[in-house]
């Protein structure tokens, strides 16, 4: 029986879905993570602890394990594992993306440079070193602008500024978010021109450098700032066919510019009329539990598609199901301690709703974006049309009532 190495960072939502997909394919699995989480520990010898913060070392650990337990494929599930997966697969001579290409997707400045060299449409940008004159850089790039950390994901620390003074204070705030995330607060930031228009997400699979589009999602909620918290994803997209063709063409150009050749990609793009620009492109599939909104062929999951490709198995039917579908990433409405999410039964009863997952346990602290990096949970819907999916998701979300208790103030003299 072939064996697959799945790199699953401990914070991922996606471990159960990928392990289930491997089981359905009849493939043995070794799970790797940066710490021996409960699931990995239960797997005994089928677990591997990797130093994901040091991808080169992780690749050595993968190669050492492969001497005793050969792997047919190495798959990195989330951002934290894709570099280790690329380097590990390279060491084992397995199909993989070039590690340098994957590295460009993990560094927003390197991504911008590669896209610029290839002439791929994107925002104007500048690297913002610590101590730089933020106001001058912002005026040069153009206002309004967007300040971003180079390495965080999921819209964390991404904030719009409308004038030069606001750009200065925004850069300070983003550095504070970096410090809270235990990243170097003095690291360079990215400052980009703000692009108007609507936003879409493209889910794709690269096979030998050729892009196959799996789905294009509309994001019906305006993403205009100051923060860019994603909520609704609905597919199929309701954009005109010609515009969707441009979305596909620009994404394919971006993947080539970055040097990606194999496996899943997730792209975020802005569409302003007929102009399509790349915001981000990741060498992984869609995050969170959002993949549950997608089914292919005869009910095949996105995770099965990814694993079949990695293992060199057949992929005869990559057509998405004909039913419209969507997901809502439920935003955290405020900081504090989560006490309850009420109205869940009523939300599940809304016509078209196929599932509701609250992914934060009661009693846990919660922090909204752009400071936090989690969602309260996920709502899923299927219906005859994208409009109906959107209505169902909005109706169900409107029935949820979140109770968050503010953090108690620290007693005077506690320090």
Secondary structure as UniProt FT lines:
FT   STRAND          3..7
FT   TURN            10..11
FT   HELIX           15..24
FT   TURN            25..26
FT   STRAND          28..33
FT   HELIX           38..42
FT   HELIX           44..46
FT   STRAND          47..49
FT   TURN            52..53
FT   HELIX           55..68
FT   STRAND          73..76
FT   HELIX           79..92
FT   HELIX           99..105
FT   HELIX           108..117
FT   TURN            118..119
FT   STRAND          125..128
FT   TURN            130..131
FT   HELIX           134..141
FT   STRAND          145..149
FT   TURN            154..157
FT   STRAND          159..161
FT   HELIX           164..180
FT   TURN            181..182
FT   TURN            185..186
FT   STRAND          189..193
FT   STRAND          198..207
FT   TURN            208..209
FT   STRAND          210..218
FT   STRAND          232..235
FT   HELIX           241..258
FT   STRAND          263..272
FT   TURN            273..274
FT   STRAND          275..282
FT   TURN            288..289
FT   HELIX           290..293
FT   TURN            297..299
FT   HELIX           302..311
FT   STRAND          324..330
FT   STRAND          336..342
FT   HELIX           344..348
FT   TURN            351..352
FT   STRAND          353..358
FT   TURN            362..363
FT   STRAND          365..366
FT   TURN            369..371
FT   STRAND          377..383
FT   HELIX           386..399
FT   STRAND          401..405
FT   TURN            412..413
//
